Amino acid sequence: MEKRLFYMGMLLLVTFFWGVTFPVVKFALQFSSPDTFLALRFLIASAVMGLFLRRGRKNLNRNTVLHGIIAGFLLFLGYYFQTVGLDYTSAAASGVITGVYVIILPVLSYVYLSSRISRVDILASLIAFSGLILMSISSGTHGTTLLGNLLTLICGIAYAFQIIYVSKHSSKLDSSAFTFYQLAFVTVFSALTIPISPGGIGTVNTDVVLAALFTALVGSVFGYYVSTVALIYVDASAAGIIFVGEPIFAALSSVVLAHEVLSRVVIAGAILMVIAMFLTTVDKYLREHKRRGKSAL
């Protein structure tokens, strides 16, 4: 029980750090192009993750590398569209819209893993997209903000596909090696897009390097490691409820750190999306506990 409470607290800390990364990345993009920042961030993350790998041939297992490439590409798409989207929309909006993957996951699970989709999932999807429409309407004639929101929505869809893919294949693979290859191939794919990026390399100054270090060490390495260990002691449905805090922390840290001003319409849309995420995760939590209760009889 003590370990469960400890790791629930650690997951909350991870969620907080993930939220804080949004204004940090937004700040770094004032100097660097999205591609360059991602390549630097994930180069650091994969290098540090590589230190945790055990020496041996199983790290070079063909299956692990192949699945790492595919999962890494999906993860790259998520981070790429999120980071490019941050160039056009606020860090607060990006944090909230990214969380839409929580609502998309049940739909993809139904299609890809033949999992059951509940009425609550359908209701949550409708509420979430209502919130997204409200946030988009608030952009008014600001076409760039609308573009940023749409790019971030694509990011959320990519994250949902990545989570489903990892969920299906990770149990058969070495987790450390699988995570390393995912991070490493995000670096590779990010570097490949630099030559065709409209912004080119941009400026890599001290602020960019510090932002890359923070997001790599705290957001990627610490976040992935803690969440992997914590899920041994905290069931996924309970963890999902904690993860709903990410868009809330993203919005709060954007106001505090980046001095962003949120309109009432944006706040209303964000509240609807967070309610939708909360409904989905609580529904999963209750259904999981009901299933466990029946199996114990």
PECOR-V999673 format. One record per pair of residues at least 12 apart in sequence whose ideal C-beta (glycine too) atoms are under 10 Angstrom apart, sorted by the first residue. I is the first residue (numbers start at 0). GAP is how many residues later the second one is. Records with the same first field share a line. If there is no record, write none. Layout:
BEGIN
I = GAP ; GAP
END
This chain:
BEGIN
0 = 232
1 = 231
2 = 227 ; 229 ; 230 ; 231
3 = 226 ; 228 ; 229 ; 230 ; 231 ; 234
4 = 228 ; 229
5 = 224 ; 227 ; 228
6 = 219 ; 220 ; 222 ; 223 ; 224 ; 225 ; 226 ; 227 ; 232
7 = 222 ; 225 ; 226 ; 230 ; 231 ; 233 ; 234
8 = 221 ; 233
9 = 212 ; 216 ; 217 ; 219 ; 220 ; 223 ; 224 ; 232
10 = 212 ; 215 ; 216 ; 218 ; 219 ; 220 ; 222 ; 223 ; 227 ; 228 ; 230 ; 231 ; 232 ; 234
11 = 218 ; 230 ; 231 ; 233 ; 237
12 = 205 ; 209 ; 210 ; 213 ; 229
13 = 204 ; 205 ; 208 ; 209 ; 210 ; 211 ; 212 ; 213 ; 216 ; 225 ; 228 ; 229 ; 231 ; 232
14 = 208 ; 212 ; 224 ; 227 ; 228 ; 229 ; 230 ; 231 ; 232 ; 233 ; 234 ; 235
15 = 202 ; 229 ; 230 ; 232 ; 233 ; 234 ; 236 ; 237
16 = 197 ; 198 ; 200 ; 201 ; 202 ; 205 ; 206 ; 209 ; 229 ; 232 ; 236
17 = 77 ; 80 ; 197 ; 200 ; 201 ; 202 ; 205 ; 209 ; 225 ; 227 ; 228 ; 229 ; 231 ; 232
18 = 72 ; 73 ; 76 ; 80 ; 200 ; 226 ; 227 ; 228 ; 229 ; 230 ; 231 ; 232 ; 233 ; 234 ; 235
19 = 71 ; 75 ; 194 ; 195 ; 198 ; 199 ; 226 ; 229 ; 230 ; 232 ; 233 ; 234 ; 236 ; 237
20 = 20 ; 70 ; 74 ; 190 ; 193 ; 194 ; 195 ; 197 ; 198 ; 199 ; 202 ; 225 ; 228 ; 229 ; 232
21 = 60 ; 64 ; 68 ; 69 ; 70 ; 71 ; 72 ; 73 ; 74 ; 76 ; 193 ; 197 ; 224 ; 225 ; 227 ; 228 ; 229 ; 231 ; 232 ; 235 ; 236
22 = 63 ; 67 ; 68 ; 69 ; 71 ; 72 ; 188 ; 227 ; 228 ; 229 ; 230 ; 231 ; 232 ; 233 ; 234 ; 235 ; 236 ; 237
23 = 67 ; 183 ; 186 ; 187 ; 188 ; 190 ; 191 ; 194 ; 195 ; 229 ; 233 ; 234
24 = 12 ; 13 ; 16 ; 54 ; 57 ; 58 ; 61 ; 62 ; 66 ; 69 ; 186 ; 187 ; 189 ; 190 ; 194
25 = 57 ; 60 ; 61 ; 63 ; 64 ; 65 ; 66 ; 68 ; 185 ; 228 ; 231 ; 232 ; 234
26 = 59 ; 64 ; 180 ; 181 ; 183 ; 184 ; 230 ; 231
27 = 12 ; 13 ; 55 ; 58 ; 174 ; 176 ; 177 ; 179 ; 180 ; 181 ; 182 ; 183 ; 184 ; 186 ; 187
28 = 54 ; 55 ; 57 ; 58 ; 62 ; 170 ; 173 ; 179 ; 182
29 = 57 ; 172 ; 173 ; 177 ; 178
30 = 171 ; 172 ; 173 ; 174 ; 175 ; 176 ; 177 ; 180
31 = 51 ; 167 ; 169 ; 170 ; 171 ; 172 ; 173 ; 175 ; 176 ; 177 ; 179 ; 180
32 = 50 ; 51 ; 54 ; 160 ; 161 ; 164 ; 165 ; 166 ; 167 ; 168 ; 169 ; 170 ; 171
33 = 45 ; 46 ; 47 ; 48 ; 49 ; 50 ; 51 ; 52 ; 53 ; 156 ; 159 ; 160 ; 163 ; 165 ; 168
34 = 45 ; 48 ; 49 ; 154 ; 155 ; 156 ; 157 ; 158 ; 159 ; 160 ; 161 ; 162 ; 163 ; 164 ; 165 ; 166 ; 167
35 = 154 ; 155 ; 157 ; 158 ; 161 ; 163 ; 164 ; 165 ; 166 ; 167 ; 168 ; 172 ; 176
36 = 42 ; 46 ; 49 ; 153 ; 165 ; 167 ; 171 ; 172 ; 174 ; 175 ; 178
37 = 38 ; 41 ; 42 ; 44 ; 45 ; 46 ; 148 ; 149 ; 151 ; 152 ; 153 ; 155 ; 156 ; 174 ; 177
38 = 147 ; 148 ; 149 ; 150 ; 151 ; 152 ; 153 ; 154 ; 155 ; 162 ; 173
39 = 147 ; 150 ; 151 ; 164 ; 168 ; 169 ; 171 ; 172 ; 173 ; 175 ; 176
40 = 38 ; 42 ; 142 ; 145 ; 146 ; 149 ; 167 ; 170 ; 171 ; 172 ; 173 ; 174 ; 175 ; 176 ; 178 ; 179
41 = 30 ; 33 ; 34 ; 37 ; 140 ; 141 ; 142 ; 143 ; 144 ; 145 ; 146 ; 147 ; 148 ; 149 ; 170 ; 173 ; 174 ; 178
42 = 140 ; 141 ; 143 ; 144 ; 145 ; 147 ; 148 ; 169 ; 173
43 = 139 ; 143 ; 165 ; 168 ; 169 ; 170 ; 171 ; 172 ; 173 ; 176 ; 177
44 = 134 ; 135 ; 137 ; 138 ; 139 ; 141 ; 142 ; 167 ; 168 ; 170 ; 171 ; 172 ; 174 ; 175 ; 176 ; 177 ; 178 ; 179
45 = 26 ; 133 ; 134 ; 135 ; 136 ; 137 ; 138 ; 139 ; 140 ; 141 ; 142 ; 170 ; 174 ; 175
46 = 133 ; 136 ; 137 ; 140 ; 169 ; 174
47 = 132 ; 135 ; 165 ; 168 ; 169 ; 172 ; 173 ; 174 ; 177
48 = 127 ; 128 ; 130 ; 131 ; 132 ; 133 ; 134 ; 135 ; 167 ; 171 ; 172 ; 175 ; 176
49 = 126 ; 127 ; 130 ; 133 ; 134
50 = 129 ; 170
51 = 124 ; 125 ; 127 ; 128 ; 169 ; 173
52 = 121 ; 123 ; 124 ; 126 ; 127
53 = 120 ; 122 ; 123
55 = 118 ; 121
57 = 115 ; 116 ; 118 ; 119
58 = 115 ; 117 ; 118 ; 119 ; 121 ; 122
59 = 117 ; 121
60 = 112 ; 113 ; 116 ; 117 ; 120
62 = 106 ; 109 ; 110 ; 111 ; 115
63 = 105 ; 108 ; 109 ; 110 ; 111 ; 112 ; 113 ; 114 ; 116 ; 117
64 = 108 ; 112 ; 113 ; 116 ; 119 ; 120
65 = 103 ; 107 ; 115
66 = 98 ; 99 ; 101 ; 102 ; 103 ; 105 ; 106 ; 110 ; 111 ; 114 ; 115
67 = 101 ; 105 ; 109 ; 110 ; 111 ; 112 ; 113 ; 114 ; 115 ; 116 ; 117
68 = 112 ; 113 ; 115 ; 116 ; 119 ; 120
69 = 92 ; 95 ; 96 ; 99 ; 111 ; 112 ; 115
70 = 90 ; 91 ; 92 ; 94 ; 95 ; 97 ; 98 ; 99 ; 102 ; 107 ; 108 ; 110 ; 111 ; 114 ; 115
71 = 90 ; 106 ; 107 ; 108 ; 109 ; 110 ; 111 ; 112 ; 113 ; 114 ; 115 ; 116 ; 117
72 = 85 ; 88 ; 89 ; 92 ; 109 ; 112 ; 113 ; 115 ; 116
73 = 84 ; 85 ; 86 ; 87 ; 88 ; 89 ; 90 ; 91 ; 92 ; 108 ; 111 ; 112
74 = 83 ; 84 ; 86 ; 87 ; 88 ; 90 ; 91 ; 107 ; 108 ; 110 ; 111 ; 114
75 = 82 ; 86 ; 106 ; 109 ; 110 ; 111 ; 112 ; 113 ; 114 ; 116 ; 117
76 = 77 ; 78 ; 80 ; 81 ; 82 ; 84 ; 85 ; 109 ; 112
77 = 20 ; 23 ; 74 ; 76 ; 77 ; 78 ; 79 ; 80 ; 81 ; 82 ; 83 ; 84 ; 85 ; 108
78 = 76 ; 79 ; 80 ; 83 ; 107 ; 110 ; 111 ; 136 ; 141
79 = 71 ; 74 ; 75 ; 78 ; 106 ; 109 ; 110 ; 113
80 = 17 ; 67 ; 69 ; 70 ; 71 ; 72 ; 73 ; 74 ; 75 ; 76 ; 77 ; 78
81 = 12 ; 13 ; 15 ; 16 ; 69 ; 70 ; 72 ; 73 ; 74 ; 76 ; 77
82 = 68 ; 69 ; 72 ; 107
83 = 63 ; 64 ; 67 ; 68 ; 70 ; 71 ; 109 ; 113 ; 114 ; 115
84 = 12 ; 13 ; 62 ; 63 ; 64 ; 65 ; 66 ; 67 ; 68 ; 69 ; 70 ; 71
85 = 12 ; 62 ; 65 ; 66 ; 69
86 = 57 ; 60 ; 61 ; 64 ; 112
87 = 51 ; 54 ; 55 ; 56 ; 57 ; 58 ; 59 ; 60 ; 61 ; 62 ; 63 ; 64
88 = 46 ; 47 ; 50 ; 53 ; 55 ; 56 ; 57 ; 58 ; 59 ; 60 ; 61 ; 62 ; 63
89 = 45 ; 55 ; 58 ; 59 ; 160 ; 161 ; 164 ; 165 ; 168 ; 170 ; 171 ; 172 ; 176
90 = 159 ; 160 ; 162 ; 163 ; 164 ; 166 ; 167 ; 169
91 = 43 ; 155 ; 156 ; 158 ; 159 ; 160 ; 161 ; 162 ; 163 ; 166 ; 168 ; 169 ; 170 ; 174 ; 175 ; 178
92 = 39 ; 42 ; 43 ; 45 ; 46 ; 52 ; 55 ; 56 ; 59 ; 154 ; 157 ; 158 ; 161 ; 167 ; 169 ; 173 ; 176 ; 177
93 = 54 ; 55 ; 57 ; 58 ; 61 ; 153 ; 156 ; 157 ; 160
94 = 57 ; 151 ; 152 ; 153 ; 154 ; 155 ; 156 ; 157 ; 158 ; 159 ; 175
95 = 32 ; 35 ; 36 ; 39 ; 53 ; 56 ; 60 ; 150 ; 151 ; 152 ; 154 ; 155 ; 158 ; 166 ; 170 ; 171 ; 173 ; 174 ; 175 ; 176 ; 177 ; 178 ; 181
96 = 31 ; 34 ; 35 ; 38 ; 39 ; 51 ; 52 ; 53 ; 54 ; 55 ; 56 ; 57 ; 58 ; 59 ; 150 ; 153 ; 172 ; 173 ; 176
97 = 54 ; 55 ; 57 ; 58 ; 61 ; 148 ; 149 ; 152
98 = 29 ; 53 ; 57 ; 60 ; 144 ; 145 ; 146 ; 147 ; 148 ; 149 ; 151 ; 171 ; 174 ; 175 ; 177 ; 178
99 = 25 ; 28 ; 29 ; 31 ; 32 ; 52 ; 53 ; 55 ; 56 ; 57 ; 59 ; 60 ; 147 ; 173 ; 176 ; 177
100 = 52 ; 54 ; 55 ; 56 ; 57 ; 58 ; 59 ; 60 ; 61 ; 62 ; 63 ; 142 ; 176
101 = 22 ; 26 ; 54 ; 57 ; 58 ; 61 ; 138 ; 141 ; 142 ; 144 ; 145 ; 171 ; 172 ; 174 ; 175 ; 176 ; 177 ; 178 ; 179 ; 182
102 = 18 ; 19 ; 20 ; 21 ; 22 ; 23 ; 24 ; 25 ; 26 ; 28 ; 29 ; 53 ; 57 ; 170 ; 173 ; 174 ; 176 ; 177 ; 178
103 = 17 ; 21 ; 24 ; 49 ; 52 ; 53 ; 54 ; 55 ; 56 ; 57 ; 59 ; 60 ; 176
104 = 16 ; 51 ; 54 ; 55 ; 56 ; 58 ; 59 ; 62 ; 135 ; 175 ; 176 ; 179
105 = 12 ; 14 ; 15 ; 16 ; 18 ; 19 ; 54 ; 174 ; 177 ; 178
106 = 14 ; 15 ; 18 ; 53
107 = 49 ; 52 ; 53 ; 55 ; 56 ; 57 ; 59
108 = 12 ; 51 ; 54 ; 55 ; 58 ; 59
110 = 53
111 = 48 ; 49 ; 52 ; 53 ; 55 ; 56
112 = 51 ; 54 ; 55
114 = 49 ; 52
115 = 171
117 = 162 ; 165 ; 166 ; 169
118 = 164
119 = 156 ; 159 ; 160 ; 162 ; 163 ; 164 ; 166 ; 167
120 = 155 ; 158 ; 159 ; 162 ; 163
122 = 153 ; 156 ; 157 ; 160
123 = 149 ; 151 ; 152 ; 153 ; 154 ; 155 ; 156 ; 157 ; 158 ; 159
124 = 151 ; 154 ; 155
125 = 146 ; 150
126 = 145 ; 146 ; 147 ; 148 ; 149 ; 150 ; 152 ; 153
127 = 28 ; 141 ; 144 ; 145 ; 146 ; 147 ; 148 ; 149 ; 151 ; 152
128 = 24 ; 143 ; 144 ; 147
129 = 138 ; 139 ; 142 ; 143 ; 146
130 = 135 ; 137 ; 138 ; 139 ; 140 ; 141 ; 142 ; 143 ; 144 ; 145 ; 146
131 = 17 ; 18 ; 20 ; 21 ; 24 ; 137 ; 138 ; 140 ; 141 ; 144
132 = 136 ; 139
133 = 131 ; 132 ; 133 ; 134 ; 135 ; 136 ; 137 ; 138 ; 139
134 = 14 ; 17 ; 127 ; 128 ; 130 ; 131 ; 132 ; 133 ; 134 ; 135 ; 137 ; 138
135 = 13 ; 14 ; 17 ; 129 ; 130 ; 133
136 = 128 ; 129 ; 132
137 = 124 ; 125 ; 126 ; 127 ; 128 ; 129 ; 130 ; 131
138 = 124 ; 126 ; 127
139 = 123 ; 125
144 = 121
148 = 120
161 = 20
165 = 12 ; 13 ; 16
166 = 69
169 = 12 ; 58
174 = 49 ; 53
175 = 49 ; 52
178 = 41 ; 42 ; 45 ; 46 ; 49
181 = 38 ; 42
182 = 33 ; 37 ; 38 ; 41
185 = 34
226 = 12 ; 15 ; 16
229 = 12
234 = 49 ; 50 ; 53 ; 54 ; 57
235 = 45 ; 48 ; 49 ; 52
236 = 44 ; 45 ; 46 ; 47 ; 48 ; 49 ; 50 ; 51 ; 52
237 = 43 ; 46 ; 47 ; 50 ; 51
238 = 42 ; 46
239 = 37 ; 38 ; 40 ; 41 ; 42 ; 43 ; 44 ; 45 ; 48
240 = 36 ; 37 ; 39 ; 40 ; 41 ; 43 ; 44
241 = 39
242 = 34 ; 38
243 = 29 ; 30 ; 31 ; 32 ; 33 ; 34 ; 35 ; 36 ; 37 ; 38
244 = 29 ; 32 ; 33
245 = 28 ; 31
246 = 23 ; 26 ; 27 ; 30
247 = 22 ; 23 ; 26 ; 29
249 = 20
250 = 15 ; 16 ; 19 ; 20 ; 23
END
